[in-house]
Amino acid sequence: MENITVVAPLKQPITFVLEGFYVPPGYGSLLFFLALLDFVVVLLGNGTVILIIIIDRSLHRPMFVMICNLAVCDLLGVIAVTPRFMIHFLTGQRRIAYSHAIAQAFCVHTYGVAVQTILCAMAYDRYQTYPHIGLYHSIMTSTRLIFSCALAWFIALLCIGVLFYFHIDVPLCGNIIQHVYCSNRAILKLACLSMSWSLSTSVFIVIAFSYIKILQATVTKGKADSSIRSKAFQTCASHLVVYVLFEIATTIIVLSHRFPSMSQNIKKFCSILFTIIPPAVNPIIYGLVKCGIDQSYKYKICPKEK
């Protein structure tokens, strides 16, 4: 008879060990500084955007309110991940309590879904702007604006809440998380039973539909007034850039796992790009690029035209 080894499920309190990055001797301080720099840039950039939109009443418009929500979402993703990196780089600490691990995983997944649902709401707002010129303010009322933003967050929280509800009590037979941050998938790899069920959400079709309709409307109306076509393309360009950046970052994560020979550190770095690049670049896109190209709103933070 074959000997069968039975692994007993771990009992609470469980303390996980994050595998993290391999840090060569002497490079911990440098990596800590780089992580701190990214953290400060994201905090200052998104914090400034939020503060300006809150203070300046002329920016209390649908698109800027949604930009404010996107900035809050970016802060959620960075705050959930980056401080843990800094602790790891500076002290080498890899242990994380079960409750902290679940909280980090919940925040990371919420960030990933909320970014897309908020961008979906922004696409809907742009759709109401150009195909329905002249009726925008009667369509996109304050009530509808609040509903759109609340719905974006509700869908994200509901999806992730359902995901964690089905997995929260799964018995675990290991405590070493082979990742640089806690995620639902990484924790489920430690389950005593094989867990393959997952929840995925995609708003690509909604976003694509909105911008296709915008394109159709602007091409039609642009035949009579070329300024309408130019304004539409310029205004929507920034939103599409933000969405494409996020999708590229997430695609790199998937592609990195298709190359077994790739360095583990590079794979792990690719897996955190979506919490590094979009949150750092978004404030620049909306704070600087839109300053010059969006003439449908008035930015007081932009230099006045001479």
Disulfide bonds with the S-S distance in Angstrom:
Cys173-Cys192 1.76
Cys291-Cys302 2.13
